[in-house]
Structure formats: structure tokens, C-alpha cells
């Protein structure tokens, strides 16, 4: 079993799609740890605000198999893959950390996820796993968040 941290986001009916994704994650993986949700501006394009959160879970799936399962989850909830990569999303789910693994692969598999440099990914993971160490940098999520220029990427708590 591996401890995995995911980033979930949506800017199209986020309550609907994030709740549905959490339900499916619980059904497949059992107990999951869920961070608060945060609203932030879209990154990489002009669009409606995103709502993002993090999930911690344990899985027996290899990273590639988990990535495939998460892509199917996105697809079941209307994720379009025929549009530019940076565009509106019903659901975006990424593996951010997978144990202490460092790996890149097909299907945009990038562990640890480079988006950890953004508040919308880092803050939710720091909320649920403050002592977790970055497998390359070595600092804890709490240390990374404490060093982050939070005013540069404002977040507001968003009830789900």
C-alpha cells in the first residue's frame, strides 16, 4: 500500500463535481482524508475561479494504474480532452505525491506534481499532511507553505 495525495479541482459546477469525485474515491479506496476547499483564480488562462482541495488515500494501485483510474473518473464526470490543456474543467484530478516516489510518465504523470509550486495545490496538502516531506526538496508541506508568498495567489475557503 502507498500513501497518495491528490489534487482535485473544478471551475464548472465545482460543488457538484467535487462532491461526486469524493464519493467515488471513497467507494473505491475506503477512508480518505479531505482538506478544506479553496477558491482561487484560474492559472494559465482566463476563466471562472477554480475550487480545489486535496485528498490523502492509501492504494495498492501502481502510479500508472491509479492515473488511468483517475482519468476515467474525470471522463465519467464530463472532462473534455479535445480542448486546450489550460481551459475550463468539470473535474481535474492529479496525483501530486505518491509515497516518496519521483517519476514521470504517460498521461501527464508527474510525481511530485510541479503544481505544488501553486497555493491551490500546496495549501490543501499542507492542511492534511503538514509533516509530509517533499521527496526532492526535503522540506515538509508546512515548511513549504510557511515560505510561500501567499499574497501572490490568494485563496478563500469555499464550503462544499
C-alpha positions as CSV (number, residue, x, y, z in Angstrom):
1,X,0.0,0.0,0.0
2,X,1.2,3.5,-0.8
3,X,0.0,6.8,0.7
4,X,-1.0,9.1,-2.1
5,X,-2.0,12.8,-2.2
6,X,-4.3,14.0,-4.9
7,X,-5.3,17.5,-6.0
8,X,-8.9,17.9,-7.2
9,X,-10.2,21.0,-8.9
10,X,-13.2,22.3,-10.8
11,X,-14.4,25.6,-12.2
12,X,-17.7,24.3,-13.7
13,X,-20.3,23.5,-11.1
14,X,-17.5,22.7,-8.6
15,X,-19.7,21.6,-5.7
16,X,-21.4,19.1,-7.9
17,X,-18.3,17.6,-9.5
18,X,-16.0,17.7,-6.4
19,X,-18.7,16.0,-4.2
20,X,-19.2,13.3,-6.9
21,X,-15.5,12.7,-7.2
22,X,-15.1,12.4,-3.4
23,X,-18.0,9.9,-3.3
24,X,-16.3,7.8,-6.0
25,X,-12.9,8.0,-4.3
26,X,-14.5,6.8,-1.0
27,X,-16.3,4.0,-2.8
28,X,-13.1,2.8,-4.5
29,X,-10.4,3.4,-1.8
30,X,-12.4,3.5,1.5
31,X,-11.4,6.1,4.1
32,X,-9.9,9.2,2.6
33,X,-8.6,12.4,4.2
34,X,-10.1,15.5,2.7
35,X,-8.7,19.1,3.0
36,X,-10.8,22.2,3.1
37,X,-11.7,23.5,-0.3
38,X,-10.3,26.8,-1.6
39,X,-11.4,29.2,-4.3
40,X,-8.7,30.7,-6.5
41,X,-8.2,32.4,-9.8
42,X,-7.7,30.2,-12.9
43,X,-4.0,29.7,-13.7
44,X,-2.8,29.6,-17.3
45,X,-6.0,31.0,-18.8
46,X,-8.8,33.5,-18.3
47,X,-11.8,31.6,-16.8
48,X,-14.1,31.3,-13.8
49,X,-12.5,30.7,-10.4
50,X,-11.5,27.2,-9.5
51,X,-12.3,25.4,-6.3
52,X,-9.5,23.0,-5.3
53,X,-9.0,20.6,-2.5
54,X,-6.6,17.7,-1.6
55,X,-7.3,14.1,-0.8
56,X,-5.0,11.6,1.0
57,X,-5.6,7.9,0.5
58,X,-4.0,4.6,0.6
59,X,-3.9,2.4,-2.6
60,X,-2.4,-0.8,-3.9
61,X,-2.6,0.6,-7.4
62,X,0.7,1.4,-9.2
63,X,1.0,5.1,-10.1
64,X,0.2,4.4,-13.8
65,X,-2.9,2.3,-12.9
66,X,-4.0,5.0,-10.5
67,X,-3.5,7.7,-13.1
68,X,-5.6,5.7,-15.5
69,X,-8.4,5.2,-12.9
70,X,-8.4,9.0,-12.2
71,X,-8.6,9.8,-15.9
72,X,-11.6,7.5,-16.2
73,X,-13.1,9.3,-13.1
74,X,-12.6,12.7,-14.8
75,X,-14.2,11.3,-18.0
76,X,-17.2,9.9,-16.2
77,X,-17.8,13.5,-15.0
78,X,-17.6,15.3,-18.3
79,X,-13.9,16.1,-18.6
80,X,-13.2,17.1,-22.1
81,X,-9.9,16.2,-23.7
82,X,-10.5,17.8,-27.0
83,X,-9.9,21.4,-25.7
84,X,-6.7,23.2,-24.8
85,X,-4.9,21.8,-21.7
86,X,-5.5,25.0,-19.8
87,X,-9.2,25.5,-20.0
88,X,-12.4,25.2,-18.0
89,X,-12.8,21.9,-16.3
90,X,-15.7,19.9,-14.7
91,X,-13.1,17.9,-12.9
92,X,-9.3,17.8,-12.8
93,X,-7.7,15.1,-10.6
94,X,-3.9,14.8,-10.4
95,X,-1.6,12.6,-8.4
96,X,0.6,15.1,-6.6
97,X,2.6,12.8,-4.3
98,X,2.9,9.0,-4.3
99,X,4.9,8.0,-1.2
100,X,8.4,9.2,-1.8
101,X,8.3,8.3,-5.5
102,X,9.8,10.6,-8.2
103,X,8.5,9.6,-11.6
104,X,7.3,11.0,-14.9
105,X,5.3,9.0,-17.5
106,X,2.5,8.9,-20.0
107,X,-0.9,10.6,-19.3
108,X,0.8,13.7,-17.7
109,X,2.1,11.5,-14.9
110,X,4.4,13.8,-13.0
111,X,5.3,12.9,-9.4
112,X,5.8,15.0,-7.5
113,X,3.5,17.3,-9.4
114,X,5.1,20.6,-10.4
115,X,1.8,22.4,-9.5
116,X,3.0,22.1,-5.8
117,X,4.5,25.5,-6.5
118,X,1.0,26.9,-6.6
119,X,-1.1,27.8,-3.5
120,X,-4.1,25.9,-4.8
121,X,-2.2,22.6,-4.6
122,X,0.2,23.3,-1.8
123,X,-2.1,24.7,0.8
124,X,-4.7,21.9,0.8
125,X,-2.0,19.3,1.1
126,X,-0.2,21.2,3.9
127,X,-3.6,21.3,5.7
128,X,-3.9,17.5,5.8
129,X,-0.3,16.4,5.8
130,X,1.8,19.2,7.3
131,X,4.7,16.9,8.3
132,X,4.9,15.2,4.9
133,X,8.3,15.8,3.3
134,X,8.7,16.7,-0.4
135,X,10.6,13.8,-1.9
136,X,13.0,16.1,-3.8
137,X,13.1,19.3,-1.8
138,X,13.1,17.6,1.6
139,X,11.1,20.3,3.3
140,X,7.7,19.5,4.9
141,X,4.5,20.7,3.4
142,X,4.1,23.0,6.4
143,X,7.6,24.5,5.8
144,X,6.9,24.9,2.1
145,X,3.6,26.6,2.9
146,X,5.2,28.9,5.5
147,X,7.7,30.0,2.9
148,X,5.1,30.6,0.2
149,X,4.3,34.2,-0.8
150,X,0.5,33.6,0.0
151,X,-0.5,37.1,-1.1
152,X,0.7,36.3,-4.6
153,X,-2.0,33.6,-5.1
154,X,-4.9,34.5,-2.8
155,X,-7.2,31.7,-1.6
156,X,-10.5,31.8,0.1
157,X,-12.1,28.9,1.9
158,X,-15.0,27.6,-0.1
159,X,-17.7,25.4,1.6
160,X,-18.6,22.2,-0.2
